[in-house]
Amino acid sequence: MATKVLIIVAPFYQHITDHLVDGALAKLKEAGIAHDIITVPGAFEVPGVITFAELAQEDHPIASKHYDGYVALGCVIRGETSHYDYVAGESCRALMDLSLAGTAIGNGILTVENEAQALVRAGVDQVDKGGDAAEACLRMIEVRASLMQGHA
């Protein structure tokens, strides 16, 4: 079966996440990987969508929306309140919980102090964290498959 990835985008800072998506799409295209994209209100909701997709696959093992892995994209910029700490920490913790349960995830949710840092990290011609997240997802799919050989 061909590999398929779901990209979940939290476009709260659309001008930043557009760059993350561009980087992820370029890496997936280069690797010949099929994908779907879904948007959610913010980074806090990204792990929920991955959980929904995983549960749907368990209920329908031959579902046409089967995903081998997930690319989480978004940006959380520190503000004047503690909201940043909750969103950044809890979205990351939830993604880690999903990863520890066997889900292949590339985490491209930026957690930064300001917009300038975000733009550098998101830029395809700079740090390209969207591309890095797609590569991490693909590598985790490979590692999981190699470790699970013979464990049907």
HELIX and SHEET records of a PDB file:
HELIX    1   1 PRO A   11  TYR A   13  5                                   3    
HELIX    2   2 GLN A   14  ALA A   31  1                                  18    
HELIX    3   3 ALA A   43  GLU A   45  5                                   3    
HELIX    4   4 VAL A   46  ASP A   59  1                                  14    
HELIX    5   5 HIS A   83  LEU A  100  1                                  18    
HELIX    6   6 GLU A  115  ALA A  122  1                                   8    
HELIX    7   7 LYS A  129  MET A  148  1                                  20    
SHEET    1   A 4 ALA A  34  THR A  39  0                                        
SHEET    2   A 4 LYS A   4  VAL A   9  1                                        
SHEET    3   A 4 GLY A  69  ILE A  77  1                                        
SHEET    4   A 4 ILE A 105  VAL A 112  1                                        
END                                                                             
